Amino acid sequence: MTATKTTTTTARTSKRATAKKAPSESFTAEERAAIKERAQEVKAAKGGNGADKAAEDAQAVLDKIAEMDEPDRSMAQKVHAVITASAPELEPRLWYGMPAYAKDGKVVCFFQNAAKFKARYATLGFNDPANLDDGEMWPTAFALTTVTPAVEKRIAALVKQAAG
């Protein structure tokens, strides 16, 4: 009887150890927060359109940047200024709680602060609508540790190409 009890207990323990995690356990707290922010953004997008909506979206981006800790805040402010000056056709908006810039309703590029997902550095990322294609392989995300005048120039060139 003792041997059967041990085998049964071991079988149960093995089943529990290999059981799949529930979907809510598959995401980190930061990822779940980003998903919730995206759901709120989608709801807010249904509420309006036109110049008022564009102004609200632009202000939401500035508010989100203001909430960031340093040095991400300073970098985000510079990136925002470069993007809006280099590609005024891109519309600032939030995307998963991050500052993003869209064309025809599709996010072209975004700024992800390091704290967002507890990363080592901030990221300037580009999505599929960005016209950055160059051969068979090209970067779609860039790590940012500081935004110097040389980096601003590179961002401006990338954003102009991406928006084009």
C-alpha positions as CSV (number, residue, x, y, z in Angstrom):
1,M,0.0,0.0,0.0
2,T,2.8,2.4,0.7
3,A,4.3,1.8,-2.8
4,T,1.0,2.6,-4.4
5,K,0.5,5.7,-2.4
6,T,4.0,6.9,-3.4
7,T,3.5,6.2,-7.1
8,T,0.1,8.0,-7.0
9,T,1.6,11.0,-5.2
10,T,4.5,11.2,-7.7
11,A,2.1,11.0,-10.7
12,R,0.0,13.8,-9.3
13,T,3.1,15.9,-8.6
14,S,4.4,15.3,-12.1
15,K,1.1,16.3,-13.6
16,R,1.1,19.6,-11.7
17,A,4.7,20.3,-12.6
18,T,4.0,19.9,-16.3
19,A,0.6,21.6,-16.3
20,K,0.3,24.6,-18.6
21,K,0.1,28.0,-17.0
22,A,-3.2,29.9,-17.2
23,P,-3.1,32.7,-19.8
24,S,-3.1,35.3,-17.1
25,E,0.1,33.7,-15.7
26,S,1.8,33.7,-19.1
27,F,2.2,37.5,-19.0
28,T,4.3,39.6,-16.7
29,A,2.6,42.3,-14.6
30,E,4.1,44.9,-17.0
31,E,2.7,43.0,-20.1
32,R,-0.8,42.8,-18.5
33,A,-0.7,46.5,-17.7
34,A,0.2,47.3,-21.3
35,I,-2.7,45.1,-22.6
36,K,-5.1,47.0,-20.3
37,E,-3.7,50.3,-21.5
38,R,-4.3,49.2,-25.1
39,A,-7.9,48.2,-24.3
40,Q,-8.5,51.7,-22.9
41,E,-6.9,53.2,-26.0
42,V,-9.2,51.3,-28.3
43,K,-12.2,52.3,-26.3
44,A,-11.1,56.0,-26.4
45,A,-10.5,55.8,-30.1
46,K,-14.1,54.9,-30.7
47,G,-15.3,58.1,-29.0
48,G,-14.2,60.7,-31.4
49,N,-12.5,61.9,-34.5
50,G,-11.2,65.0,-36.2
51,A,-9.0,67.8,-34.8
52,D,-10.3,67.4,-31.2
53,K,-9.3,63.7,-31.2
54,A,-5.9,64.5,-32.7
55,A,-5.2,67.1,-30.1
56,E,-6.3,64.8,-27.3
57,D,-4.0,62.0,-28.6
58,A,-1.1,64.4,-28.9
59,Q,-1.7,65.6,-25.3
60,A,-1.9,62.0,-24.1
61,V,1.5,61.3,-25.6
62,L,3.0,64.4,-23.9
63,D,1.3,63.3,-20.6
64,K,2.8,59.8,-20.9
65,I,6.2,61.2,-21.5
66,A,5.9,63.5,-18.5
67,E,5.2,60.4,-16.3
68,M,8.5,58.7,-17.3
69,D,11.5,58.6,-15.0
70,E,14.8,60.1,-16.1
71,P,16.7,59.5,-18.3
72,D,13.8,58.0,-20.4
73,R,11.8,61.2,-20.1
74,S,14.5,63.4,-21.6
75,M,15.1,60.9,-24.4
76,A,11.4,60.6,-25.1
77,Q,11.0,64.4,-25.2
78,K,13.8,64.6,-27.8
79,V,12.5,61.7,-29.8
80,H,9.0,63.2,-29.8
81,A,10.4,66.6,-31.0
82,V,12.5,65.0,-33.8
83,I,9.6,62.8,-35.0
84,T,7.0,65.6,-35.1
85,A,9.4,67.9,-36.8
86,S,10.7,65.4,-39.3
87,A,7.4,63.7,-40.2
88,P,4.5,66.0,-39.4
89,E,2.2,63.7,-41.3
90,L,2.6,61.1,-38.5
91,E,0.0,61.5,-35.8
92,P,1.1,61.1,-32.2
93,R,-1.0,58.7,-30.1
94,L,-0.6,56.1,-27.4
95,W,0.0,52.5,-28.3
96,Y,0.1,49.9,-25.5
97,G,0.7,52.9,-23.2
98,M,3.8,54.0,-25.2
99,P,4.2,57.2,-27.3
100,A,3.6,56.2,-30.9
101,Y,3.3,57.8,-34.3
102,A,0.8,56.6,-36.9
103,K,0.0,57.2,-40.5
104,D,-3.5,56.3,-41.9
105,G,-4.3,54.8,-38.5
106,K,-1.4,52.4,-38.4
107,V,1.5,52.8,-36.0
108,V,4.7,53.4,-37.9
109,C,7.1,53.9,-35.0
110,F,7.0,54.1,-31.2
111,F,9.2,54.9,-28.2
112,Q,9.4,52.3,-25.4
113,N,10.9,53.5,-22.2
114,A,13.2,51.1,-20.4
115,A,11.0,51.0,-17.3
116,K,8.0,49.8,-19.4
117,F,9.1,46.2,-19.4
118,K,12.1,46.5,-17.0
119,A,14.5,46.6,-19.9
120,R,18.1,47.6,-19.9
121,Y,17.6,50.5,-22.3
122,A,14.9,52.5,-24.1
123,T,13.9,51.5,-27.6
124,L,12.8,53.3,-30.8
125,G,10.8,50.7,-32.7
126,F,9.3,50.6,-36.2
127,N,6.3,48.5,-37.2
128,D,5.4,46.9,-40.6
129,P,4.0,50.1,-42.2
130,A,7.5,51.7,-41.9
131,N,9.2,51.9,-45.2
132,L,12.6,50.8,-44.0
133,D,13.0,47.8,-46.2
134,D,16.6,47.4,-47.2
135,G,17.5,44.1,-48.9
136,E,16.7,40.9,-47.2
137,M,17.3,42.1,-43.6
138,W,17.1,45.4,-41.7
139,P,16.7,46.6,-38.2
140,T,13.2,47.4,-36.8
141,A,14.2,48.5,-33.3
142,F,17.1,50.6,-32.0
143,A,18.4,50.7,-28.4
144,L,18.7,54.2,-27.0
145,T,21.0,55.1,-24.2
146,T,21.2,58.8,-24.9
147,V,20.0,61.1,-27.6
148,T,22.8,63.2,-28.9
149,P,22.6,65.6,-31.9
150,A,24.1,62.7,-34.1
151,V,21.4,60.3,-32.8
152,E,18.7,63.0,-33.4
153,K,19.9,63.3,-37.0
154,R,19.8,59.5,-37.5
155,I,16.3,59.3,-36.0
156,A,15.1,62.1,-38.3
157,A,16.4,60.3,-41.4
158,L,14.8,57.0,-40.3
159,V,11.5,58.6,-39.5
160,K,11.4,60.4,-42.8
161,Q,12.1,57.2,-44.6
162,A,9.6,55.2,-42.5
163,A,6.9,57.8,-43.1
164,G,7.6,58.0,-46.9
